[in-house]
Amino acid sequence: MHEGHRERLRETYLEQGASALHEHQLLELLLTYAIPRRDTNPLAHSLLSAYGSLEKVLSANPYDLMRQDGIGPQAAVLLSLVGALAQRNVVRRTQKTVLNTPEAASRYCMALLEGTKYEETYVISLDKRRAVLHADKVSSGTVGETVLYPRLVLECALRHGANSVILTHNHPSGDPQPSSEDVNTTRSVYNALQAVSITLHDHIIVGEGCTYSMVRDAVLRSGEVPEERAMVAEKKK
């Protein structure tokens, strides 16, 4: 019975594409490749209930996935790998995008970190035109914290021959307001890059449907958290 159902899902996908299947059906079909001898329909519904969407399931940490009933190492790696490949594709598609305004940079950062459950930090290396050369993930932490070393930012910028850099990370809580640690980290990165004549254009914090842009004059010179005018809200359409 399960095999016949799976075969129908495969045929629908092959003939009509992913748009012909619901989220739970897509996840159910994907799970069959890691769990070949079990009905994966209840498991698909359980994962979607736990994480809220297919996108969030695929962006989940594999160790977190393995805490869910019915998910072993093979299924966790498969789900995480599919999500990682999709994220890499987003990065490649957006390379050579010019980030010459805070609004453009904010939209790029939101796309880069969309659906991320844990706090992650990226270094976006830019050329002289502020076109994206590469986006490197340099740290990944828990739901509420991550550690960033200025040395890693510097290494990424030098490796890609960057003229300038934008730093970005997300706040899984949804509130993009910078903490004092965010401000201190920004200043440390700014100083490290200045030593080799690389500009730090901005540090953008991604929240739920909005971003906070740390304007350089507000943070890097005064050392204070930027005023409300420094916020750039980019609501998802």
ZINOR-V557619 format. One record per backbone hydrogen bond with DSSP energy under -1.0 kcal/mol. CO is the residue of the C=O (numbers start at 1). NH is the residue of the N-H. E is the energy in kcal/mol with one decimal. If there is no record, write none. Layout:
co-><CO:CO>
nh-><NH:NH>
e-><E:E>
This chain:
co-><1:2:3:4:5:6:7:8:9:10:11:12:13:17:18:22:23:24:25:26:27:28:30:31:31:40:41:42:43:44:45:46:47:48:53:54:55:57:61:62:64:65:68:72:73:74:75:76:77:78:79:80:81:82:83:84:85:86:87:88:89:90:94:97:101:102:103:104:105:106:107:108:109:113:119:120:121:121:122:123:124:125:125:126:126:127:130:131:132:134:136:139:142:145:149:149:150:151:152:153:154:155:156:157:163:164:165:166:167:168:169:171:174:179:180:181:182:183:184:185:186:187:188:189:190:191:193:193:194:199:202:203:204:205:206:207:210:212:213:215:216:219:227:228:232>
nh-><5:6:7:8:9:10:11:12:13:14:15:16:17:20:21:26:27:28:29:30:31:32:33:34:35:44:45:46:47:48:49:50:51:52:57:58:59:60:65:66:67:68:71:76:77:78:79:80:81:82:83:84:85:86:87:88:89:90:91:92:93:94:97:132:105:106:107:108:109:110:111:112:113:116:141:170:138:139:168:136:166:133:134:163:164:130:99:127:96:125:123:121:119:142:152:153:154:155:156:157:158:159:160:162:199:126:201:124:204:122:206:174:208:183:184:185:186:187:188:189:190:191:192:193:194:195:196:198:197:165:167:214:169:212:171:209:207:205:215:219:220:223:230:231:211>
e-><-1.9:-2.7:-2.4:-1.8:-2.0:-2.6:-2.6:-2.3:-2.4:-2.7:-2.5:-2.8:-1.7:-1.4:-1.9:-2.4:-2.4:-2.3:-2.6:-2.3:-2.3:-1.1:-1.4:-1.5:-2.6:-2.3:-2.1:-2.3:-2.4:-2.2:-2.1:-2.1:-2.5:-2.3:-1.7:-2.3:-1.2:-1.1:-2.2:-1.9:-1.2:-2.0:-2.0:-2.5:-2.6:-2.2:-2.5:-2.4:-2.9:-2.3:-1.9:-2.5:-2.5:-2.0:-2.2:-2.4:-2.0:-1.7:-2.1:-2.4:-2.4:-1.8:-1.7:-2.2:-2.4:-2.3:-2.2:-2.0:-2.4:-2.3:-2.0:-2.2:-1.9:-1.9:-3.0:-1.2:-2.6:-1.2:-2.2:-2.6:-2.1:-3.4:-1.1:-2.7:-1.5:-1.8:-3.1:-2.0:-1.9:-2.7:-2.7:-2.4:-2.3:-1.7:-1.4:-1.2:-2.4:-2.3:-2.0:-2.3:-2.4:-2.4:-1.8:-2.9:-1.5:-2.8:-2.5:-2.9:-2.8:-3.1:-2.6:-2.6:-2.2:-1.9:-2.4:-2.6:-2.2:-2.2:-2.1:-2.6:-2.7:-2.4:-2.1:-2.5:-2.4:-1.4:-1.5:-2.4:-1.7:-2.7:-2.6:-2.1:-1.7:-2.6:-2.7:-1.2:-3.2:-2.7:-1.3:-2.0:-1.5:-2.1:-2.1:-1.7:-1.1>
